[in-house]
């Protein structure tokens, strides 16, 4: 099967599953009104500097090379589609991929903070997935921690001599896992257990997502590698301009 046809079928499948699987009230995106207002405000305050730096990063990228706009849009669309796909968990909650690793590898983590925030706004308004009051917390986990983790894991893996496909896989899958761990920590800080405090609550929330999140992280890593390989065929020049590919690759 040709790469372009595979790419189209993959997205048709994702969209189909997204509308077939029923939406749960409690997902890895923290739902509207779930966090106390003090914690919601704290996460907004922590996220704002990253959004500012992200806007400057995107502006610099577009000013330097306007031809990268389409690739930047693709990174945002990839994150939107994957993070909208919710898989029910055995505990009654649900987990989902994040899709931020691909954009973090290509454009850096700060650009994905902005794209991740935009994705979360659309999901909150159009899909009732997440919320506006919890936008700061959700952006921090999926738009700050996830992309930063993916970016540095990719760089470290490449520096250690790992093949390109393995570096992309590790970046995407570990970025997903650290997003889920961050969300669990946010919930644990806001709702410490009566016995055991924050640590006990963290273990509980991590357990809520672990059954589905671990295989989802692996699946996201594989899917990101597939998409990245397609980009190396159809967007090779753009990846060279981003210093992702060299002439030898």
N, C-alpha and C positions, 0 to 999 in steps of 0.2 A: 504494500500500500504506500502511495506517495506521501511524503511528509506533510504537504499542505492539506491533503484529504484527511490524514490522521488528526491534524490540528483542528479542523472543522468538526469532525465527528466527536472529538474529545469535549469540545465546548458544548455541543448539542447534548451530549450525555450529561454533563454537569448541570446545565440549565434544567434538563428534564428531571433529574434527581432532586434538584433544589425545590421544584414545585410539587413533586410527589410526596416527599417526606413531610409530615405535618410539623408545624412550628411549635416548639415548646416554650413555656413561659420563662424558663430559667436556663440560660445558655452561657457559653464561655464569655460572650459579651455580657457585661454586667447590665441588667435591665434597668429601665427608667425608674427612678425613685428608690432603688434598692439600697444605695449607699446613704449613710447619714450625711447631712449637708456639709459638716466640717471636713469630712474625708473627701467628699466630692470637690470641695474648694481647694484642698491641698493638692489633689492630682491635677486640677486645672492649672494651678500656679506652677507646678513642676513641669508641665507640658508646654506652656506658652513660650519659654526661651527656645525650645527645640523647634517649634513652629516658625518662629522668627528666623532662626538660622536656616531652616529648611527652605523658606521662601527666598532667601538670599542665594542659597545654593542652586535652586531651580532657575532663578533669574540669571545667574552667572552661566549656567549650562546652556540655556536657550540663547543668551546673548552671544556666547562663544560659537555655538553651532546650532542654528535654528532647525537644521534637518533632523535633529534628535527629538523633536516634539512628538512625532508619531510613536517612537519607541517609548518615550516617557508616558504617553497615553496608554500604550499597551501594558506597561507595568502597573498602572493604576487599575485598568480593566481586569487584569489577572488577579490582583488582590481583591477586587470587588466580587468577582465570580467565586473564587475559592472561599473567601471568608463568609459568603452568604450560604454556603453549603453546610447544613447542620445535620449531624449524625446523632441520633438518640443514644444516651448512655444508659447503663443498667440501673443507675440510681434515679432515673427520671429526669435528669438534666440532659444537656447535649453538648457535644464538642464540635469543632470545625477547624479546617485548615486556615491559614492566614494569608498566604500568597505574597508576603512582603519580601521574602528572600531574594526573588528574582530582581526586583527593582533596586534593592540594597546593593546587590552585586554590581549592577550596571551603573547606578547613579549615586551610590553612597547612602548611608542611613538617614541623613537629614532630609533629603528629598522625599523619602518614603514616609517620614513623619507627616508631612503635608498631605501626600496622597492618601495615607492611611486615615488621617482625620477626615478628609473629604469622603472617602469610602464609608466611614462610620456614620457620618451625617446622613448620607443617602440611605443607608441601611436603617437608621433609627426612624427616619421620616417615612420611607416608602415600605419597609418590610417589618417595622416594629421590632427590629433586632438591635438590642442595645438601648440607648436613650440619650437625651440631650443633657440631663443633669449628670449623667455618668460618662459623658463624652471625654472628659479629661482623663479619667481612670482608664477607659478603654483605649484611648489614643496612646497613653503612656505605655501600656502593655503591648499593644499590637503595632503602634507607630513609632515607639522609641526603643524599647527593650528588644523587640523582635528584630528590627532592621539592624540595630547596633550589633547584636549577637551574630546575625547572619553575615554582616560585612566583615567583622574581625575574624570569625571562624573561617570564612573563605580566604582571607588574606593569609592567615596563619597556615592553613592547609597548603596553599600554593607555595608559600615560603619553605615549607617542609618537603616540597617536591611531590605532593600528591597530584595525580592526574586531574585534569580540568573537571571531568564529570564527577569525580569523587568530591572535589572541593565544593562544587555546586550542590551536590546531594547533602553533604554535611552542613553547609550553610543554611539551606532551606529547612531541613528537618530539625536541627538544633535551634534555629530561630523560632520555629513553631513550639518546641518544648519549653523554651525559656519564656515565651509569651504566656503559655498556660501556667507556668510556675509563678510568674508575676501576678497574674489574675488571682491565683490562689492566695498569694501573699496579701494582695489588696483586700480580699474578702476576710482573711484571717485578722488583719489589723483592725478592720472595722467591726468585726464580730468575734472577739476572743472567746474561747470556751470558758465556762464557769470553772471547770477543772482542767488545768493544764495550760490555760491562757492561749496566747497567740500560737505557740508551737503546736498544741493539740488541734487547734482550729485549722492551722495550715495543713497538717497531715490529713485532716478530714476533707478539706476542700480539694487537695491534690488527689485524694482517693476517688472523689466524685468524678473527675475527668480522666483518670489514668487509664481505665480499661479501653476507652475509645481513642484517647489522645495519642497514645504511643503508636498504634498502627497508623493513625492519621498522619502523624509526623513523618513516618517512613514513606507513606504514600505521597505526601506532599513533596518530599525530597525526590522521589522517582519522577513525579509529574513535572517538577521544575527542571530536572535534567532533560526530559523529553522536549519541553518547550525551548530550553536553552539550545539544545542541539538543532532545533528547527531554525532558531534565530541565527545560528552560525552559518546556515545555508542561505537564508533569504535576507539577513541584515548583517552580513559579514563586515561590510565597510563601516557601518555604524559602531559595531563592537570594537573594531580596530581604533576608531576615533576616540572611544572611551577607554582605550588601553586594556580592554578585556582580552582581546586576541592579538597575537603578534603575527608576523608574516610566516613564522614557522608552524603555527598551529593549524 
